[in-house]
Amino acid sequence: PKHLGSATAIYQFGERYSLAATALIVGERPDVDPVTFATVTNAGYVKVDLAASAVLAEGLGALQSLRLTAKIENLLDKQYEDVLGFPALGLTYLIGLEATF
């Protein structure tokens, strides 16, 4: 694409909690139609993601840390295709648990 950019803001709450927001802006770009194989213009889009994490425990025997993570991807539930013919996921929630030994 001719125009492409992203920005991320991260806020740390003490040593245990963090919050992040990311915006990705992708301009229109040439692509190939998967049916006709003609060159077409793929529309641009804006994608916003949020993420958070919290340290739940530290220094418990062999466990150095236990962290809860959560992420919301495509917060605005935009319909777009990075590659024509392959739609991106809509609003998506992810939750994880990270253990460090």
C-alpha positions as CSV (number, residue, x, y, z in Angstrom):
1,P,0.0,0.0,0.0
2,K,1.0,3.6,-0.6
3,H,-0.1,4.5,2.9
4,L,0.5,2.3,5.9
5,G,1.0,3.2,9.6
6,S,0.5,2.1,13.1
7,A,0.7,3.5,16.6
8,T,0.8,1.9,20.0
9,A,0.2,3.4,23.4
10,I,1.2,1.4,26.5
11,Y,0.4,2.4,30.1
12,Q,2.0,0.5,33.0
13,F,0.2,0.5,36.3
14,G,3.0,-0.1,38.8
15,E,4.9,-3.3,38.2
16,R,1.9,-5.7,37.9
17,Y,-0.5,-4.3,35.4
18,S,-0.3,-3.0,31.9
19,L,-2.8,-1.8,29.2
20,A,-2.0,-1.2,25.5
21,A,-3.9,0.1,22.5
22,T,-2.8,-0.2,18.9
23,A,-4.2,1.3,15.7
24,L,-3.2,0.0,12.3
25,I,-4.1,2.1,9.2
26,V,-3.7,0.5,5.8
27,G,-4.5,2.4,2.7
28,E,-6.0,1.1,-0.5
29,R,-3.7,-1.0,-2.6
30,P,-3.6,-3.1,-5.8
31,D,-4.6,-6.7,-5.5
32,V,-5.7,-9.6,-7.8
33,D,-9.3,-10.7,-7.9
34,P,-9.3,-14.4,-6.9
35,V,-12.0,-15.2,-9.5
36,T,-11.1,-13.2,-12.6
37,F,-7.4,-12.7,-11.9
38,A,-7.9,-9.0,-12.9
39,T,-6.0,-6.3,-11.0
40,V,-8.4,-4.5,-8.7
41,T,-8.1,-2.1,-5.8
42,N,-8.4,-3.5,-2.3
43,A,-10.0,-1.0,0.1
44,G,-8.1,0.4,3.0
45,Y,-9.1,-0.1,6.6
46,V,-8.4,0.9,10.2
47,K,-7.9,-1.8,12.8
48,V,-7.9,-1.2,16.6
49,D,-6.7,-3.7,19.2
50,L,-6.6,-3.5,23.0
51,A,-4.5,-5.7,25.3
52,A,-4.1,-5.9,29.1
53,S,-2.0,-8.0,31.4
54,A,-1.8,-8.6,35.2
55,V,0.8,-10.4,37.2
56,L,-1.2,-12.7,39.5
57,A,1.6,-14.3,41.5
58,E,5.4,-14.2,41.8
59,G,8.0,-16.3,43.5
60,L,5.9,-19.3,44.5
61,G,8.4,-22.1,44.7
62,A,9.5,-23.1,41.2
63,L,7.0,-20.6,39.7
64,Q,8.7,-17.3,39.0
65,S,5.5,-15.6,37.8
66,L,2.0,-16.2,36.7
67,R,0.5,-13.6,34.4
68,L,-3.1,-13.2,33.0
69,T,-3.3,-11.7,29.5
70,A,-6.3,-10.5,27.6
71,K,-6.6,-9.1,24.1
72,I,-9.4,-7.7,21.9
73,E,-8.6,-7.7,18.2
74,N,-10.5,-5.7,15.6
75,L,-12.3,-3.8,18.4
76,L,-14.4,-1.8,15.8
77,D,-15.5,-5.1,14.2
78,K,-14.4,-3.8,10.7
79,Q,-14.9,-6.1,7.7
80,Y,-11.7,-6.1,5.5
81,E,-9.5,-8.4,3.5
82,D,-5.7,-8.2,3.7
83,V,-5.8,-10.3,0.6
84,L,-8.9,-10.3,-1.6
85,G,-11.0,-13.4,-1.1
86,F,-9.8,-14.0,2.5
87,P,-11.9,-12.0,5.0
88,A,-10.3,-11.1,8.2
89,L,-11.8,-12.2,11.5
90,G,-14.3,-9.8,13.1
91,L,-14.2,-8.8,16.8
92,T,-12.0,-11.4,18.5
93,Y,-11.4,-12.0,22.2
94,L,-8.2,-13.8,23.4
95,I,-7.4,-14.8,27.0
96,G,-4.2,-16.4,28.2
97,L,-2.3,-17.5,31.2
98,E,1.5,-17.3,31.1
99,A,3.6,-19.2,33.6
100,T,7.4,-18.6,34.0
101,F,9.5,-21.2,35.8
